[in-house]
Amino acid sequence: MNRFILAATTSGLALLSAAANADVISIDDFDNGDQRIVMTTVGAPITSVNAYRTLTGTLLAILPPVSASTEVSYGQLHVMNGGGENVEVSVQWNMPAFVLPANAIDVSFSFNIFFTDGANTTADFTFAGASVASFAIPGNSENLELTFTVDRALLDAGGELKMTLNGETGWDMDLDSVVLNYNVPATNNVPEPTTIVLMGVGLLGIGAMGRRRKVCWRRTP
């Protein structure tokens, strides 16, 4: 009985505390629109465009044999450099205006790095041409989630989200998602009748247990 009372009280409090609902908009999970670009000439950008993203790679430094490439496949963005190469990779997404509900709160972007090799790398983000975030990513990172915010007025206006990746010579990276996170306040914080009953039963039960303990304590010599 005591366990039921505590469970009923806990359930009622949990329902009352659910003040917001979390939601996610996937910007790119790299599960669609496979692409592959190979960079062979220093300073010559190679671009691939599809319905999901614009992918560009520019070879900055080279030491033959050339093996720098970037591709989207198997649910990840893969960047691969040869031992003496350095490539700058950018990914761009067009985001419509007012993609978020009007009452969205706690808005943030996040991206997940599945793997990097031993080279240090950087990730820079712009939105509608304005710089919004910059990250220094240590070598040998795994399952690293990084987050950043964008001014709500800028985000509501819509525009191009651009991620630029670079690193030390020979850097490799696998990145597996870019998402937009937000919360929406609960539309009705008034407890349901069932919740009120559960809380009432729980509170009365706790009071009864308290009185029982008090009586027992008084009877103890």
C-alpha atoms as a printed R data frame, in Angstrom:
    type eleno elety resid chain resno      x      y       z
1   ATOM     1    CA   MET     A     1  0.000  0.000   0.000
2   ATOM     2    CA   ASN     A     2  2.796  2.417   0.925
3   ATOM     3    CA   ARG     A     3  4.503  1.780  -2.388
4   ATOM     4    CA   PHE     A     4  1.256  2.550  -4.226
5   ATOM     5    CA   ILE     A     5  0.863  5.813  -2.352
6   ATOM     6    CA   LEU     A     6  4.406  6.929  -3.147
7   ATOM     7    CA   ALA     A     7  4.038  5.907  -6.785
8   ATOM     8    CA   ALA     A     8  0.755  7.779  -7.108
9   ATOM     9    CA   THR     A     9  2.261 10.922  -5.623
10  ATOM    10    CA   THR     A    10  5.351 10.708  -7.813
11  ATOM    11    CA   SER     A    11  3.249 10.195 -10.940
12  ATOM    12    CA   GLY     A    12  1.115 13.223 -10.176
13  ATOM    13    CA   LEU     A    13  4.139 15.461  -9.564
14  ATOM    14    CA   ALA     A    14  5.806 14.229 -12.742
15  ATOM    15    CA   LEU     A    15  2.739 15.101 -14.784
16  ATOM    16    CA   LEU     A    16  2.597 18.572 -13.292
17  ATOM    17    CA   SER     A    17  6.301 19.175 -13.898
18  ATOM    18    CA   ALA     A    18  6.057 18.428 -17.639
19  ATOM    19    CA   ALA     A    19  6.187 22.120 -18.523
20  ATOM    20    CA   ALA     A    20  7.643 21.774 -22.025
21  ATOM    21    CA   ASN     A    21  7.923 19.292 -24.872
22  ATOM    22    CA   ALA     A    22 11.281 18.758 -26.562
23  ATOM    23    CA   ASP     A    23 11.443 18.476 -30.336
24  ATOM    24    CA   VAL     A    24 14.096 18.201 -33.050
25  ATOM    25    CA   ILE     A    25 14.269 19.313 -36.681
26  ATOM    26    CA   SER     A    26 16.808 17.317 -38.673
27  ATOM    27    CA   ILE     A    27 18.921 19.613 -40.824
28  ATOM    28    CA   ASP     A    28 20.902 16.690 -42.249
29  ATOM    29    CA   ASP     A    29 21.379 13.121 -41.043
30  ATOM    30    CA   PHE     A    30 23.334 12.287 -44.221
31  ATOM    31    CA   ASP     A    31 21.023  9.355 -44.959
32  ATOM    32    CA   ASN     A    32 19.901 10.813 -48.291
33  ATOM    33    CA   GLY     A    33 21.484 12.356 -51.352
34  ATOM    34    CA   ASP     A    34 24.786 10.458 -51.446
35  ATOM    35    CA   GLN     A    35 27.652 12.505 -52.928
36  ATOM    36    CA   ARG     A    36 31.356 12.137 -53.621
37  ATOM    37    CA   ILE     A    37 33.942 14.718 -54.671
38  ATOM    38    CA   VAL     A    38 37.664 14.191 -55.234
39  ATOM    39    CA   MET     A    39 40.129 17.087 -55.023
40  ATOM    40    CA   THR     A    40 43.253 16.875 -57.201
41  ATOM    41    CA   THR     A    41 44.311 20.475 -57.881
42  ATOM    42    CA   VAL     A    42 45.357 22.987 -55.225
43  ATOM    43    CA   GLY     A    43 43.029 25.990 -54.991
44  ATOM    44    CA   ALA     A    44 40.360 24.591 -57.337
45  ATOM    45    CA   PRO     A    45 37.017 24.127 -55.498
46  ATOM    46    CA   ILE     A    46 34.969 21.060 -56.421
47  ATOM    47    CA   THR     A    47 31.236 21.342 -55.748
48  ATOM    48    CA   SER     A    48 28.374 18.850 -55.731
49  ATOM    49    CA   VAL     A    49 24.776 20.086 -55.403
50  ATOM    50    CA   ASN     A    50 21.619 18.077 -54.783
51  ATOM    51    CA   ALA     A    51 18.221 18.593 -53.151
52  ATOM    52    CA   TYR     A    52 19.657 18.050 -49.665
53  ATOM    53    CA   ARG     A    53 22.877 20.077 -49.527
54  ATOM    54    CA   THR     A    54 25.720 21.806 -51.348
55  ATOM    55    CA   LEU     A    55 29.042 20.077 -50.733
56  ATOM    56    CA   THR     A    56 32.323 21.820 -51.631
57  ATOM    57    CA   GLY     A    57 35.929 20.778 -51.161
58  ATOM    58    CA   THR     A    58 39.066 22.831 -51.839
59  ATOM    59    CA   LEU     A    59 42.548 21.303 -51.749
60  ATOM    60    CA   LEU     A    60 44.839 23.680 -49.831
61  ATOM    61    CA   ALA     A    61 48.062 21.676 -49.689
62  ATOM    62    CA   ILE     A    62 49.309 18.623 -51.496
63  ATOM    63    CA   LEU     A    63 52.037 16.023 -51.287
64  ATOM    64    CA   PRO     A    64 51.632 13.294 -53.953
65  ATOM    65    CA   PRO     A    65 50.083 10.819 -54.306
66  ATOM    66    CA   VAL     A    66 46.770 12.684 -54.141
67  ATOM    67    CA   SER     A    67 43.949 10.953 -52.248
68  ATOM    68    CA   ALA     A    68 41.813 13.763 -50.819
69  ATOM    69    CA   SER     A    69 38.069 13.109 -51.083
70  ATOM    70    CA   THR     A    70 34.806 13.933 -49.361
71  ATOM    71    CA   GLU     A    71 31.615 11.956 -49.549
72  ATOM    72    CA   VAL     A    72 28.167 11.490 -48.058
73  ATOM    73    CA   SER     A    73 27.342  7.814 -47.708
74  ATOM    74    CA   TYR     A    74 25.988  5.289 -45.214
75  ATOM    75    CA   GLY     A    75 24.499  8.007 -43.028
76  ATOM    76    CA   GLN     A    76 27.693 10.015 -42.511
77  ATOM    77    CA   LEU     A    77 29.798 12.793 -43.993
78  ATOM    78    CA   HIS     A    78 33.308 11.410 -44.535
79  ATOM    79    CA   VAL     A    79 36.348 13.640 -45.083
80  ATOM    80    CA   MET     A    80 39.569 11.861 -46.074
81  ATOM    81    CA   ASN     A    81 43.008 13.384 -46.656
82  ATOM    82    CA   GLY     A    82 46.269 11.773 -47.651
83  ATOM    83    CA   GLY     A    83 49.197 12.110 -45.252
84  ATOM    84    CA   GLY     A    84 50.514 15.283 -46.916
85  ATOM    85    CA   GLU     A    85 47.198 16.899 -47.865
86  ATOM    86    CA   ASN     A    86 44.881 19.446 -46.374
87  ATOM    87    CA   VAL     A    87 41.403 20.112 -47.726
88  ATOM    88    CA   GLU     A    88 38.792 22.645 -46.641
89  ATOM    89    CA   VAL     A    89 35.254 21.254 -46.795
90  ATOM    90    CA   SER     A    90 32.026 23.247 -46.619
91  ATOM    91    CA   VAL     A    91 28.446 22.022 -46.422
92  ATOM    92    CA   GLN     A    92 25.517 24.391 -47.009
93  ATOM    93    CA   TRP     A    93 21.808 24.005 -46.304
94  ATOM    94    CA   ASN     A    94 19.004 26.379 -47.279
95  ATOM    95    CA   MET     A    95 16.668 26.938 -44.340
96  ATOM    96    CA   PRO     A    96 13.211 28.441 -44.914
97  ATOM    97    CA   ALA     A    97 11.875 31.329 -42.865
98  ATOM    98    CA   PHE     A    98  9.863 30.576 -39.722
99  ATOM    99    CA   VAL     A    99 10.878 26.938 -39.569
100 ATOM   100    CA   LEU     A   100 10.188 26.985 -35.807
101 ATOM   101    CA   PRO     A   101  6.830 27.243 -34.000
102 ATOM   102    CA   ALA     A   102  6.168 30.782 -32.799
103 ATOM   103    CA   ASN     A   103  6.318 29.690 -29.146
104 ATOM   104    CA   ALA     A   104  9.543 27.659 -29.424
105 ATOM   105    CA   ILE     A   105 12.064 28.212 -26.621
106 ATOM   106    CA   ASP     A   106 15.573 26.928 -25.777
107 ATOM   107    CA   VAL     A   107 16.513 26.864 -29.467
108 ATOM   108    CA   SER     A   108 19.951 25.522 -30.408
109 ATOM   109    CA   PHE     A   109 21.772 23.752 -33.217
110 ATOM   110    CA   SER     A   110 23.857 20.662 -32.509
111 ATOM   111    CA   PHE     A   111 26.112 18.488 -34.611
112 ATOM   112    CA   ASN     A   112 27.637 15.129 -33.834
113 ATOM   113    CA   ILE     A   113 31.176 14.136 -34.743
114 ATOM   114    CA   PHE     A   114 31.428 10.373 -34.939
115 ATOM   115    CA   PHE     A   115 35.202 10.186 -35.337
116 ATOM   116    CA   THR     A   116 38.343 12.205 -36.016
117 ATOM   117    CA   ASP     A   117 41.881 10.942 -36.461
118 ATOM   118    CA   GLY     A   118 44.819 12.313 -34.456
119 ATOM   119    CA   ALA     A   119 44.853 15.683 -36.251
120 ATOM   120    CA   ASN     A   120 43.226 18.726 -34.669
121 ATOM   121    CA   THR     A   121 40.338 20.188 -36.672
122 ATOM   122    CA   THR     A   122 38.033 23.210 -36.688
123 ATOM   123    CA   ALA     A   123 34.339 23.681 -37.462
124 ATOM   124    CA   ASP     A   124 32.969 27.145 -38.260
125 ATOM   125    CA   PHE     A   125 29.306 28.017 -38.822
126 ATOM   126    CA   THR     A   126 27.633 30.962 -40.520
127 ATOM   127    CA   PHE     A   127 23.950 31.744 -40.957
128 ATOM   128    CA   ALA     A   128 22.832 34.115 -43.712
129 ATOM   129    CA   GLY     A   129 26.473 35.160 -44.029
130 ATOM   130    CA   ALA     A   130 26.884 36.030 -40.330
131 ATOM   131    CA   SER     A   131 29.364 34.088 -38.194
132 ATOM   132    CA   VAL     A   132 27.484 32.245 -35.427
133 ATOM   133    CA   ALA     A   133 29.893 29.634 -33.991
134 ATOM   134    CA   SER     A   134 33.466 28.353 -34.124
135 ATOM   135    CA   PHE     A   135 34.857 25.171 -32.579
136 ATOM   136    CA   ALA     A   136 38.339 23.763 -32.049
137 ATOM   137    CA   ILE     A   137 38.062 19.971 -32.089
138 ATOM   138    CA   PRO     A   138 40.915 17.937 -30.583
139 ATOM   139    CA   GLY     A   139 42.325 14.945 -32.413
140 ATOM   140    CA   ASN     A   140 40.980 11.462 -31.675
141 ATOM   141    CA   SER     A   141 37.496 12.743 -30.806
142 ATOM   142    CA   GLU     A   142 34.671 10.207 -30.822
143 ATOM   143    CA   ASN     A   143 30.902 10.679 -30.451
144 ATOM   144    CA   LEU     A   144 31.349 14.358 -29.682
145 ATOM   145    CA   GLU     A   145 28.200 16.503 -29.668
146 ATOM   146    CA   LEU     A   146 28.656 20.261 -29.973
147 ATOM   147    CA   THR     A   147 25.930 22.903 -29.741
148 ATOM   148    CA   PHE     A   148 25.482 26.566 -30.601
149 ATOM   149    CA   THR     A   149 22.717 29.157 -30.785
150 ATOM   150    CA   VAL     A   150 21.571 31.550 -33.495
151 ATOM   151    CA   ASP     A   151 19.735 34.829 -32.925
152 ATOM   152    CA   ARG     A   152 16.030 34.048 -33.206
153 ATOM   153    CA   ALA     A   153 15.290 37.007 -35.481
154 ATOM   154    CA   LEU     A   154 18.048 35.884 -37.852
155 ATOM   155    CA   LEU     A   155 16.769 32.311 -37.801
156 ATOM   156    CA   ASP     A   156 13.147 33.326 -38.426
157 ATOM   157    CA   ALA     A   157 14.217 35.340 -41.463
158 ATOM   158    CA   GLY     A   158 15.609 32.161 -43.059
159 ATOM   159    CA   GLY     A   159 18.832 31.811 -44.990
160 ATOM   160    CA   GLU     A   160 21.795 29.595 -45.630
161 ATOM   161    CA   LEU     A   161 23.391 27.589 -42.839
162 ATOM   162    CA   LYS     A   162 27.013 26.874 -43.741
163 ATOM   163    CA   MET     A   163 29.492 24.604 -41.975
164 ATOM   164    CA   THR     A   164 33.187 24.858 -42.866
165 ATOM   165    CA   LEU     A   165 35.606 22.140 -41.768
166 ATOM   166    CA   ASN     A   166 39.392 22.307 -41.801
167 ATOM   167    CA   GLY     A   167 42.299 20.825 -39.901
168 ATOM   168    CA   GLU     A   168 45.928 19.918 -39.668
169 ATOM   169    CA   THR     A   169 47.608 18.204 -42.600
170 ATOM   170    CA   GLY     A   170 46.187 14.750 -43.197
171 ATOM   171    CA   TRP     A   171 43.031 15.250 -41.125
172 ATOM   172    CA   ASP     A   172 40.089 12.842 -41.389
173 ATOM   173    CA   MET     A   173 36.598 13.159 -39.938
174 ATOM   174    CA   ASP     A   174 33.264 11.348 -39.902
175 ATOM   175    CA   LEU     A   175 30.252 13.481 -38.992
176 ATOM   176    CA   ASP     A   176 26.793 11.973 -38.661
177 ATOM   177    CA   SER     A   177 24.126 14.609 -37.948
178 ATOM   178    CA   VAL     A   178 23.213 18.289 -37.812
179 ATOM   179    CA   VAL     A   179 19.952 19.138 -36.033
180 ATOM   180    CA   LEU     A   180 17.931 22.035 -34.652
181 ATOM   181    CA   ASN     A   181 16.652 21.497 -31.109
182 ATOM   182    CA   TYR     A   182 13.862 23.371 -29.342
183 ATOM   183    CA   ASN     A   183 11.234 23.119 -26.623
184 ATOM   184    CA   VAL     A   184  7.575 24.083 -26.754
185 ATOM   185    CA   PRO     A   185  5.829 25.110 -23.509
186 ATOM   186    CA   ALA     A   186  3.011 22.809 -22.490
187 ATOM   187    CA   THR     A   187 -0.310 24.164 -23.746
188 ATOM   188    CA   ASN     A   188 -2.207 23.117 -20.604
189 ATOM   189    CA   ASN     A   189 -0.556 22.986 -17.205
190 ATOM   190    CA   VAL     A   190 -3.868 22.471 -15.368
191 ATOM   191    CA   PRO     A   191 -3.747 18.940 -13.933
192 ATOM   192    CA   GLU     A   192 -6.207 16.352 -15.175
193 ATOM   193    CA   PRO     A   193 -8.875 15.204 -12.626
194 ATOM   194    CA   THR     A   194 -7.171 11.801 -12.434
195 ATOM   195    CA   THR     A   195 -3.890 13.474 -11.570
196 ATOM   196    CA   ILE     A   196 -5.558 15.493  -8.797
197 ATOM   197    CA   VAL     A   197 -7.081 12.320  -7.332
198 ATOM   198    CA   LEU     A   198 -3.728 10.509  -7.428
199 ATOM   199    CA   MET     A   199 -1.966 13.377  -5.713
200 ATOM   200    CA   GLY     A   200 -4.710 13.656  -3.109
201 ATOM   201    CA   VAL     A   201 -4.531  9.941  -2.323
202 ATOM   202    CA   GLY     A   202 -0.759 10.126  -2.131
203 ATOM   203    CA   LEU     A   203 -0.653 13.151   0.155
204 ATOM   204    CA   LEU     A   204 -3.307 11.724   2.473
205 ATOM   205    CA   GLY     A   205 -1.406  8.453   2.613
206 ATOM   206    CA   ILE     A   206  1.862 10.191   3.441
207 ATOM   207    CA   GLY     A   207  0.070 12.115   6.204
208 ATOM   208    CA   ALA     A   208 -1.347  8.888   7.628
209 ATOM   209    CA   MET     A   209  2.096  7.262   7.599
210 ATOM   210    CA   GLY     A   210  3.488 10.299   9.417
211 ATOM   211    CA   ARG     A   211  0.836 10.069  12.151
212 ATOM   212    CA   ARG     A   212  1.442  6.330  12.504
213 ATOM   213    CA   ARG     A   213  5.160  6.891  12.978
214 ATOM   214    CA   LYS     A   214  4.463  9.584  15.571
215 ATOM   215    CA   VAL     A   215  2.183  7.276  17.594
216 ATOM   216    CA   CYS     A   216  4.692  4.450  17.491
217 ATOM   217    CA   TRP     A   217  7.459  6.791  18.654
218 ATOM   218    CA   ARG     A   218  5.392  7.904  21.642
219 ATOM   219    CA   ARG     A   219  4.795  4.311  22.721
220 ATOM   220    CA   THR     A   220  8.475  3.514  22.735
221 ATOM   221    CA   PRO     A   221  9.861  3.507  26.311
